[in-house]
């Protein structure tokens, strides 16, 4: 398939505003640096995809490293379902959404979206019951609005929305979102060469009193 827009939904990585569940194991500043590395890995992967357009759907003022080549669309107010609904109404071409909390995501993990031209939608489930990726050939915000976010059934409800709408929906590989320190350690072990893994190792060493 050609003509796909890929959007990364992200927020500015400010201490105390991102990855708060990594504290107190990490300092707020350390958690923010780890989040920034996760976002940088995600942007690098998306930059390597055969996308027609790349969008940073952003909550913040200072753009992150790696955003070159991305159109910036600022997030409106409202809950996450409303914000994603806005995105899926604003973009008119086939749209693939990717979150910033899965730095282990690879080009291969997203390849089915570009290879599966017959699909109306693709859904990337997360281990915690949410989702890390969502594709619609014909983006429709109303298929997202009203989905309860940040719950253990968020993904199930969203997937049912797609199927109830009659969309032929494929499933991507299940990935682990980084929320807690054990999550972060698992993801770093899965993707040891990422910026994320290096940042986590750096911050963990610093927090435990090692030499940085």
MIGUKOL-570062 format. One record per residue: residue in three letters; residue number from 0; x, y, z of N, C-alpha, C in turn. Coordinates in nm, 3 decimals, decimal comma. Layout:
REM residues N
REC   tise   drenro       nxx       nyy       nzz      caxx      cayy      cazz       cxx       cyy       czz
REC    ala      NUM         X         Y         Z         X         Y         Z         X         Y         Z
...
***
This chain:
REM residues 212
REC   tise   drenro       nxx       nyy       nzz      caxx      cayy      cazz       cxx       cyy       czz
REC    unk        0     0,085    -0,119     0,000     0,000     0,000     0,000     0,089     0,124     0,000
REC    unk        1     0,046     0,224    -0,074     0,117     0,352    -0,073     0,024     0,459    -0,017
REC    unk        2     0,081     0,573     0,013     0,001     0,685     0,058    -0,039     0,680     0,203
REC    unk        3     0,034     0,609     0,286     0,001     0,600     0,428     0,069     0,713     0,506
REC    unk        4    -0,008     0,780     0,590     0,046     0,874     0,687     0,070     0,801     0,818
REC    unk        5     0,186     0,818     0,876     0,217     0,760     1,007     0,227     0,873     1,108
REC    unk        6     0,150     0,863     1,216     0,150     0,965     1,321     0,201     0,905     1,451
REC    unk        7     0,293     0,975     1,514     0,341     0,937     1,647     0,276     1,031     1,748
REC    unk        8     0,202     0,973     1,842     0,139     1,054     1,947     0,237     1,064     2,064
REC    unk        9     0,268     1,188     2,104     0,374     1,207     2,203     0,351     1,334     2,281
REC    unk       10     0,415     1,340     2,397     0,415     1,462     2,477     0,558     1,504     2,506
REC    unk       11     0,576     1,631     2,533     0,708     1,682     2,566     0,758     1,613     2,693
REC    unk       12     0,884     1,572     2,690     0,939     1,491     2,800     0,994     1,581     2,910
REC    unk       13     0,904     1,630     2,993     0,938     1,719     3,102     0,935     1,643     3,235
REC    unk       14     1,031     1,669     3,325     1,032     1,603     3,455     0,900     1,622     3,529
REC    unk       15     0,849     1,513     3,583     0,724     1,519     3,655     0,600     1,512     3,569
REC    unk       16     0,618     1,515     3,435     0,505     1,511     3,342     0,499     1,383     3,261
REC    unk       17     0,609     1,312     3,251     0,614     1,188     3,174     0,672     1,076     3,258
REC    unk       18     0,626     0,955     3,231     0,678     0,834     3,296     0,687     0,851     3,448
REC    unk       19     0,582     0,903     3,507     0,582     0,926     3,652     0,584     0,796     3,731
REC    unk       20     0,543     0,686     3,669     0,544     0,557     3,740     0,684     0,496     3,745
REC    unk       21     0,780     0,560     3,678     0,920     0,516     3,692     0,984     0,575     3,817
REC    unk       22     0,917     0,671     3,879     0,966     0,726     4,005     0,894     0,656     4,120
REC    unk       23     0,956     0,644     4,236     1,085     0,701     4,276     1,207     0,617     4,240
REC    unk       24     1,187     0,504     4,167     1,304     0,425     4,130     1,403     0,510     4,050
REC    unk       25     1,350     0,598     3,966     1,431     0,698     3,896     1,388     0,836     3,944
REC    unk       26     1,476     0,931     3,930     1,437     1,069     3,960     1,341     1,118     3,850
REC    unk       27     1,262     1,221     3,877     1,178     1,276     3,770     1,259     1,317     3,647
REC    unk       28     1,377     1,372     3,670     1,462     1,411     3,557     1,510     1,288     3,480
REC    unk       29     1,545     1,183     3,555     1,589     1,060     3,491     1,477     0,994     3,412
REC    unk       30     1,358     0,993     3,469     1,242     0,936     3,399     1,215     1,013     3,270
REC    unk       31     1,232     1,144     3,274     1,211     1,226     3,154     1,316     1,194     3,048
REC    unk       32     1,439     1,171     3,089     1,543     1,136     2,991     1,515     0,999     2,929
REC    unk       33     1,467     0,906     3,008     1,432     0,774     2,956     1,316     0,786     2,858
REC    unk       34     1,216     0,867     2,891     1,103     0,890     2,802     1,149     0,953     2,671
REC    unk       35     1,240     1,049     2,680     1,291     1,113     2,559     1,363     1,013     2,469
REC    unk       36     1,437     0,921     2,530     1,505     0,819     2,452     1,405     0,726     2,386
REC    unk       37     1,299     0,691     2,457     1,193     0,607     2,400     1,130     0,675     2,279
REC    unk       38     1,102     0,803     2,291     1,044     0,878     2,180     1,141     0,885     2,063
REC    unk       39     1,269     0,907     2,091     1,369     0,914     1,984     1,378     0,783     1,908
REC    unk       40     1,373     0,670     1,979     1,374     0,540     1,913     1,251     0,523     1,824
REC    unk       41     1,136     0,565     1,874     1,012     0,552     1,798     1,016     0,637     1,672
REC    unk       42     1,063     0,760     1,685     1,071     0,848     1,569     1,169     0,792     1,465
REC    unk       43     1,277     0,732     1,511     1,374     0,674     1,418     1,312     0,558     1,340
REC    unk       44     1,236     0,474     1,409     1,170     0,362     1,341     1,068     0,413     1,240
REC    unk       45     0,988     0,510     1,280     0,888     0,564     1,188     0,954     0,632     1,069
REC    unk       46     1,069     0,695     1,091     1,141     0,758     0,981     1,188     0,656     0,877
REC    unk       47     1,206     0,531     0,920     1,253     0,427     0,829     1,139     0,356     0,756
REC    unk       48     1,015     0,388     0,788     0,901     0,326     0,722     0,876     0,390     0,586
REC    unk       49     0,816     0,316     0,492     0,787     0,373     0,360     0,658     0,455     0,361
REC    unk       50     0,653     0,553     0,449     0,534     0,637     0,465     0,535     0,750     0,364
REC    unk       51     0,414     0,791     0,323     0,401     0,907     0,235     0,416     1,036     0,314
REC    unk       52     0,379     1,031     0,441     0,384     1,149     0,527     0,402     1,103     0,671
REC    unk       53     0,473     1,184     0,748     0,493     1,154     0,890     0,447     1,274     0,972
REC    unk       54     0,374     1,244     1,079     0,316     1,348     1,163     0,356     1,323     1,308
REC    unk       55     0,396     1,428     1,376     0,415     1,423     1,521     0,293     1,489     1,583
REC    unk       56     0,209     1,408     1,646     0,087     1,456     1,712     0,127     1,489     1,854
REC    unk       57     0,152     1,618     1,880     0,237     1,657     1,991     0,166     1,742     2,095
REC    unk       58     0,195     1,711     2,220     0,153     1,791     2,336     0,280     1,851     2,395
REC    unk       59     0,310     1,974     2,358     0,431     2,037     2,408     0,473     2,153     2,321
REC    unk       60     0,581     2,217     2,363     0,633     2,335     2,294     0,766     2,310     2,225
REC    unk       61     0,858     2,245     2,295     0,992     2,220     2,239     0,991     2,084     2,169
REC    unk       62     1,020     2,084     2,041     1,015     1,960     1,965     1,130     1,867     2,004
REC    unk       63     1,107     1,738     1,999     1,210     1,643     2,040     1,313     1,620     1,931
REC    unk       64     1,427     1,564     1,970     1,526     1,521     1,873     1,464     1,415     1,782
REC    unk       65     1,497     1,422     1,654     1,448     1,322     1,560     1,320     1,360     1,491
REC    unk       66     1,269     1,480     1,517     1,142     1,522     1,458     1,157     1,583     1,319
REC    unk       67     1,279     1,593     1,268     1,299     1,644     1,133     1,224     1,555     1,034
REC    unk       68     1,154     1,616     0,941     1,079     1,539     0,843     0,938     1,507     0,886
REC    unk       69     0,902     1,545     1,008     0,766     1,524     1,058     0,688     1,655     1,052
REC    unk       70     0,565     1,648     1,004     0,473     1,759     1,020     0,424     1,757     1,164
REC    unk       71     0,415     1,873     1,227     0,371     1,880     1,366     0,225     1,921     1,372
REC    unk       72     0,145     1,839     1,438     0,004     1,868     1,464    -0,012     1,870     1,615
REC    unk       73    -0,048     1,985     1,670    -0,059     1,996     1,815    -0,190     1,936     1,865
REC    unk       74    -0,180     1,866     1,976    -0,297     1,800     2,033    -0,393     1,904     2,092
REC    unk       75    -0,523     1,884     2,072    -0,620     1,972     2,136    -0,642     1,929     2,281
REC    unk       76    -0,730     1,998     2,352    -0,766     1,956     2,487    -0,859     1,836     2,484
REC    unk       77    -0,895     1,790     2,603    -0,987     1,678     2,613    -0,916     1,550     2,650
REC    unk       78    -0,995     1,446     2,671    -0,940     1,315     2,704    -0,867     1,254     2,585
REC    unk       79    -0,795     1,146     2,613    -0,716     1,083     2,507    -0,804     1,036     2,393
REC    unk       80    -0,920     0,982     2,424    -1,009     0,936     2,317    -1,052     1,053     2,228
REC    unk       81    -1,076     1,168     2,288    -1,115     1,286     2,209    -1,000     1,336     2,124
REC    unk       82    -0,880     1,334     2,181    -0,764     1,381     2,106    -0,733     1,289     1,988
REC    unk       83    -0,740     1,158     2,013    -0,717     1,065     1,902    -0,829     1,075     1,799
REC    unk       84    -0,951     1,098     1,846    -1,060     1,118     1,753    -1,036     1,238     1,664
REC    unk       85    -0,984     1,346     1,722    -0,948     1,465     1,645    -0,845     1,431     1,538
REC    unk       86    -0,742     1,355     1,574    -0,639     1,316     1,479    -0,699     1,236     1,363
REC    unk       87    -0,785     1,139     1,397    -0,840     1,051     1,294    -0,949     1,120     1,211
REC    unk       88    -0,992     1,237     1,252    -1,080     1,319     1,169    -1,001     1,418     1,084
REC    unk       89    -0,887     1,462     1,136    -0,808     1,564     1,067    -0,731     1,507     0,949
REC    unk       90    -0,672     1,389     0,967    -0,595     1,326     0,860    -0,692     1,253     0,767
REC    unk       91    -0,685     1,284     0,641    -0,780     1,228     0,544    -0,730     1,101     0,476
REC    unk       92    -0,600     1,085     0,466    -0,544     0,969     0,399    -0,532     0,852     0,498
REC    unk       93    -0,506     0,730     0,448    -0,486     0,616     0,538    -0,387     0,651     0,649
REC    unk       94    -0,425     0,619     0,773    -0,350     0,669     0,889    -0,309     0,555     0,981
REC    unk       95    -0,180     0,551     1,012    -0,124     0,457     1,108    -0,075     0,536     1,229
REC    unk       96    -0,133     0,505     1,345    -0,094     0,568     1,471     0,004     0,479     1,546
REC    unk       97     0,108     0,540     1,601     0,207     0,467     1,682     0,229     0,548     1,810
REC    unk       98     0,229     0,481     1,925     0,256     0,548     2,051     0,405     0,564     2,075
REC    unk       99     0,440     0,638     2,181     0,581     0,664     2,212     0,635     0,574     2,323
REC    unk      100     0,554     0,481     2,371     0,592     0,402     2,489     0,640     0,262     2,455
REC    unk      101     0,665     0,235     2,326     0,715     0,104     2,285     0,842     0,123     2,202
REC    unk      102     0,953     0,158     2,267     1,077     0,186     2,193     1,132     0,064     2,122
REC    unk      103     1,083    -0,054     2,158     1,128    -0,177     2,091     1,060    -0,200     1,956
REC    unk      104     0,964    -0,114     1,920     0,893    -0,132     1,793     0,991    -0,127     1,677
REC    unk      105     0,966    -0,212     1,578     1,058    -0,223     1,465     0,982    -0,202     1,335
REC    unk      106     1,058    -0,181     1,229     0,997    -0,171     1,096     0,924    -0,301     1,063
REC    unk      107     0,982    -0,415     1,100     0,918    -0,543     1,072     0,784    -0,557     1,143
REC    unk      108     0,774    -0,503     1,264     0,649    -0,514     1,340     0,536    -0,438     1,271
REC    unk      109     0,571    -0,332     1,197     0,471    -0,250     1,130     0,457    -0,283     0,982
REC    unk      110     0,540    -0,371     0,932     0,538    -0,405     0,790     0,403    -0,458     0,742
REC    unk      111     0,329    -0,536     0,822     0,200    -0,586     0,772     0,105    -0,477     0,727
REC    unk      112     0,113    -0,359     0,790     0,024    -0,249     0,751     0,053    -0,206     0,607
REC    unk      113     0,179    -0,204     0,570     0,218    -0,159     0,437     0,205    -0,271     0,334
REC    unk      114     0,211    -0,396     0,381     0,199    -0,510     0,290     0,054    -0,555     0,273
REC    unk      115    -0,030    -0,531     0,375    -0,166    -0,584     0,374    -0,266    -0,487     0,315
REC    unk      116    -0,257    -0,467     0,186    -0,341    -0,367     0,119    -0,489    -0,399     0,125
REC    unk      117    -0,521    -0,523     0,155    -0,663    -0,562     0,157    -0,732    -0,527     0,289
REC    unk      118    -0,659    -0,488     0,390    -0,718    -0,464     0,522    -0,776    -0,323     0,535
REC    unk      119    -0,890    -0,316     0,605    -0,948    -0,185     0,638    -0,880    -0,124     0,760
REC    unk      120    -0,831    -0,209     0,849    -0,774    -0,162     0,975    -0,671    -0,261     1,025
REC    unk      121    -0,579    -0,209     1,107    -0,483    -0,292     1,180    -0,482    -0,245     1,325
REC    unk      122    -0,463    -0,340     1,415    -0,468    -0,310     1,559    -0,348    -0,374     1,627
REC    unk      123    -0,274    -0,292     1,704    -0,158    -0,342     1,777    -0,186    -0,349     1,925
REC    unk      124    -0,215    -0,468     1,978    -0,249    -0,480     2,121    -0,127    -0,466     2,210
REC    unk      125    -0,149    -0,410     2,328    -0,044    -0,399     2,429    -0,071    -0,500     2,540
REC    unk      126     0,034    -0,543     2,606     0,022    -0,644     2,711    -0,070    -0,601     2,825
REC    unk      127    -0,074    -0,471     2,852    -0,152    -0,423     2,965    -0,301    -0,407     2,934
REC    unk      128    -0,342    -0,449     2,814    -0,483    -0,439     2,777    -0,516    -0,319     2,692
REC    unk      129    -0,418    -0,233     2,668    -0,438    -0,118     2,581    -0,398    -0,149     2,438
REC    unk      130    -0,354    -0,048     2,366    -0,302    -0,070     2,231    -0,190     0,028     2,204
REC    unk      131    -0,094    -0,018     2,124     0,023     0,065     2,093     0,018     0,119     1,950
REC    unk      132    -0,071     0,064     1,868    -0,080     0,107     1,730    -0,222     0,086     1,679
REC    unk      133    -0,262     0,173     1,585    -0,395     0,164     1,526    -0,389     0,220     1,385
REC    unk      134    -0,442     0,145     1,290    -0,447     0,189     1,151    -0,590     0,184     1,100
REC    unk      135    -0,629     0,286     1,027    -0,755     0,283     0,953    -0,729     0,333     0,812
REC    unk      136    -0,779     0,258     0,715    -0,767     0,301     0,577    -0,847     0,430     0,554
REC    unk      137    -0,964     0,437     0,616    -1,047     0,558     0,611    -1,061     0,609     0,755
REC    unk      138    -0,973     0,697     0,799    -0,972     0,741     0,939    -1,107     0,800     0,980
REC    unk      139    -1,155     0,753     1,095    -1,286     0,794     1,145    -1,277     0,813     1,296
REC    unk      140    -1,280     0,939     1,339    -1,264     0,968     1,481    -1,373     0,910     1,569
REC    unk      141    -1,493     0,895     1,515    -1,603     0,843     1,596    -1,583     0,698     1,637
REC    unk      142    -1,491     0,628     1,570    -1,461     0,491     1,610    -1,368     0,485     1,731
REC    unk      143    -1,319     0,602     1,774    -1,231     0,608     1,891    -1,297     0,683     2,007
REC    unk      144    -1,369     0,789     1,976    -1,433     0,867     2,083    -1,524     0,778     2,167
REC    unk      145    -1,512     0,794     2,298    -1,594     0,716     2,389    -1,531     0,587     2,435
REC    unk      146    -1,419     0,547     2,374    -1,347     0,429     2,423    -1,278     0,466     2,554
REC    unk      147    -1,303     0,391     2,661    -1,240     0,424     2,789    -1,090     0,396     2,783
REC    unk      148    -1,010     0,500     2,805    -0,865     0,487     2,793    -0,801     0,451     2,927
REC    unk      149    -0,681     0,394     2,918    -0,600     0,359     3,036    -0,670     0,262     3,128
REC    unk      150    -0,744     0,168     3,070    -0,806     0,061     3,146    -0,761    -0,073     3,090
REC    unk      151    -0,784    -0,180     3,167    -0,737    -0,309     3,119    -0,821    -0,366     3,006
REC    unk      152    -0,935    -0,302     2,975    -1,016    -0,346     2,862    -1,017    -0,245     2,748
REC    unk      153    -0,929    -0,145     2,753    -0,926    -0,042     2,649    -0,908    -0,104     2,511
REC    unk      154    -0,810    -0,192     2,499    -0,783    -0,254     2,370    -0,899    -0,338     2,320
REC    unk      155    -0,960    -0,414     2,410    -1,072    -0,498     2,371    -1,188    -0,415     2,320
REC    unk      156    -1,216    -0,304     2,388    -1,326    -0,217     2,347    -1,294    -0,153     2,211
REC    unk      157    -1,171    -0,107     2,193    -1,134    -0,044     2,066    -1,141    -0,144     1,951
REC    unk      158    -1,091    -0,263     1,973    -1,094    -0,365     1,869    -1,238    -0,401     1,832
REC    unk      159    -1,324    -0,411     1,932    -1,465    -0,441     1,906    -1,532    -0,329     1,827
REC    unk      160    -1,492    -0,204     1,856    -1,544    -0,091     1,779    -1,514    -0,110     1,629
REC    unk      161    -1,391    -0,145     1,599    -1,350    -0,162     1,460    -1,429    -0,275     1,394
REC    unk      162    -1,440    -0,386     1,463    -1,507    -0,502     1,404    -1,657    -0,480     1,391
REC    unk      163    -1,717    -0,414     1,490    -1,860    -0,386     1,484    -1,892    -0,293     1,368
REC    unk      164    -1,796    -0,206     1,334    -1,814    -0,116     1,220    -1,797    -0,187     1,086
REC    unk      165    -1,767    -0,315     1,091    -1,752    -0,393     0,970    -1,616    -0,386     0,905
REC    unk      166    -1,517    -0,336     0,979    -1,383    -0,323     0,923    -1,309    -0,456     0,931
REC    unk      167    -1,251    -0,496     0,820    -1,164    -0,614     0,816    -1,035    -0,576     0,888
REC    unk      168    -1,016    -0,627     1,009    -0,910    -0,579     1,098    -0,805    -0,687     1,122
REC    unk      169    -0,681    -0,655     1,090    -0,570    -0,745     1,118    -0,505    -0,710     1,251
REC    unk      170    -0,436    -0,808     1,308    -0,369    -0,789     1,437    -0,219    -0,784     1,418
REC    unk      171    -0,158    -0,682     1,476    -0,012    -0,672     1,481     0,039    -0,746     1,604
REC    unk      172     0,170    -0,758     1,613     0,232    -0,825     1,727     0,200    -0,751     1,857
REC    unk      173     0,170    -0,826     1,961     0,149    -0,765     2,093     0,282    -0,715     2,147
REC    unk      174     0,283    -0,593     2,197     0,404    -0,534     2,255     0,376    -0,488     2,398
REC    unk      175     0,484    -0,472     2,472     0,477    -0,424     2,610     0,500    -0,275     2,615
REC    unk      176     0,403    -0,201     2,667     0,422    -0,059     2,694     0,514    -0,041     2,814
REC    unk      177     0,594     0,064     2,812     0,678     0,096     2,927     0,599     0,187     3,021
REC    unk      178     0,561     0,133     3,135     0,494     0,212     3,238     0,574     0,211     3,368
REC    unk      179     0,611     0,092     3,413     0,682     0,076     3,540     0,828     0,038     3,514
REC    unk      180     0,909     0,038     3,620     1,049     0,001     3,605     1,065    -0,144     3,558
REC    unk      181     0,989    -0,242     3,612     1,000    -0,377     3,557     0,966    -0,384     3,408
REC    unk      182     0,867    -0,307     3,364     0,837    -0,299     3,221     0,959    -0,248     3,145
REC    unk      183     1,016    -0,141     3,196     1,131    -0,080     3,129     1,248    -0,177     3,119
REC    unk      184     1,272    -0,252     3,225     1,382    -0,347     3,224     1,357    -0,459     3,124
REC    unk      185     1,234    -0,506     3,114     1,201    -0,609     3,015     1,220    -0,558     2,873
REC    unk      186     1,173    -0,438     2,846     1,186    -0,382     2,712     1,332    -0,359     2,677
REC    unk      187     1,410    -0,310     2,773     1,553    -0,288     2,748     1,623    -0,420     2,715
REC    unk      188     1,582    -0,528     2,781     1,641    -0,658     2,752     1,602    -0,708     2,613
REC    unk      189     1,480    -0,674     2,570     1,434    -0,713     2,436     1,502    -0,633     2,326
REC    unk      190     1,538    -0,509     2,359     1,596    -0,418     2,258     1,720    -0,351     2,317
REC    unk      191     1,826    -0,428     2,339     1,942    -0,377     2,413     2,024    -0,271     2,338
REC    unk      192     2,005    -0,258     2,207     2,085    -0,161     2,132     2,012    -0,027     2,113
REC    unk      193     1,897    -0,011     2,174     1,821     0,112     2,156     1,874     0,225     2,244
REC    unk      194     1,837     0,347     2,207     1,866     0,463     2,291     1,799     0,445     2,428
REC    unk      195     1,681     0,389     2,425     1,606     0,367     2,548     1,684     0,279     2,645
REC    unk      196     1,737     0,168     2,597     1,812     0,076     2,684     1,935     0,145     2,742
REC    unk      197     2,003     0,223     2,659     2,121     0,294     2,708     2,084     0,398     2,813
REC    unk      198     1,975     0,471     2,788     1,933     0,573     2,884     1,889     0,510     3,016
REC    unk      199     1,817     0,399     3,007     1,773     0,332     3,130     1,893     0,282     3,210
REC    unk      200     1,991     0,223     3,143     2,110     0,176     3,212     2,184     0,291     3,279
REC    unk      201     2,192     0,402     3,210     2,259     0,520     3,263     2,189     0,572     3,388
REC    unk      202     2,056     0,583     3,380     1,981     0,637     3,492     1,977     0,540     3,610
REC    unk      203     1,969     0,412     3,582     1,968     0,313     3,689     2,100     0,313     3,764
REC    unk      204     2,210     0,323     3,689     2,342     0,330     3,753     2,354     0,454     3,839
REC    unk      205     2,305     0,565     3,788     2,312     0,691     3,863     2,229     0,684     3,991
REC    unk      206     2,109     0,631     3,980     2,018     0,625     4,094     2,069     0,535     4,204
REC    unk      207     2,139     0,426     4,165     2,188     0,332     4,264     2,326     0,369     4,317
REC    unk      208     2,374     0,484     4,273     2,497     0,536     4,334     2,624     0,505     4,259
REC    unk      209     2,610     0,452     4,137     2,728     0,424     4,058     2,785     0,550     3,996
REC    unk      210     2,892     0,535     3,923     2,956     0,648     3,856     2,891     0,664     3,719
REC    unk      211     2,842     0,783     3,692     2,776     0,807     3,565     2,877     0,839     3,456
***
